[in-house]
Amino acid sequence: MTIKTNHKTSSLAVAIISYNEEARIAQCLESVLPIADEIVIVDSRSTDNTVVIAESMGAKVYSEDWKGFVAQKNSVLEKCSCQWVLFLDCDEVLSGSLRDNIAAAIKSNECNGYKIKRISFFMGHWIKHAWGMDWCTRLVRREKAVWTGQDVHETLECPEPVKRIEGDAFHYTYINYEQHMTKGVHYAALGAQSLCKRGKKVRLYMLFTNPLWCFIKHYIVKAGFLDGFPGFIISLTSLHHNFYKYLIAWEMQNSESPKPPFPSASGTSLDN
């Protein structure tokens, strides 16, 4: 199947940023082909077959160095030519009902944007509590939208009115727990940099109170315990990544790059 080419007033572009997503991008693109007039991807120079797969399915792919989430997403937005733009991640798949409702929504003039509901899949289960089923602004009029904020906490800004579209976007989060940990540590480092850029002073006690609250929020407040063992793992991993984020930020704010110690001139051995 190929994407449509007629760019009428209700035309839809699907915008994606990618990096080494050969295992998941085909499923994502298959779910949007019936409604997409164009698919635009900004790829961060993948070393696998991501680009080959995407181009074989009709996507326009641009290879660019990584500039951060905000800049990268604004870059793909600028390259879209349709009236409406739907932002997706490579690990997201539209349900049939959501796809049909999107097709109907872009034919109306009611809104400047729409929120879609995501439900996440992790460790063989649909997570309904610890991560919740979050509503994200993803479908917008191209000329009305822009990505703002800090990396990891980027936001798709769009003037009101913004409504919700019924139907699910299936979020296939991590291939395995190792990837969950690895990406979490990476995002924690980005989050630490964001804290420092925003001028947030990190106190030593925050390394303990904030991660603990993070666990309580996911496991108890959001009722992550109802998600069983995956809910516990999500809550525990969130604690770890939150601790790591504040530790890195605290180190960045307090490190003076001290010189390494050397044995004294008297010849004292460090092995004694």
Secondary structure, DSSP 8 states (H G I E B T S, - for coil): --------TT-EEEEEEESS-TTTHHHHHHHHTTT-SEEEEEE---SSSHHHHHHHTT-EEEE-----HHHHHHHHHHT--SSEEEE--TTEEE-HHHHHHHHHHTTS-S-SEEEEEEEEEETTEEESSSS---EEEEEEEGGG-EEEEETTEEEEE--S-EEEEEEEEEEE--SSHHHHHHHHHHHHHHHHHHHHHTT----TTHHHHHHHHHHHIIIIIT-GGGGHHHHHHHHHHHHHHHHHHHHHHHHHHH----------TT---TT-
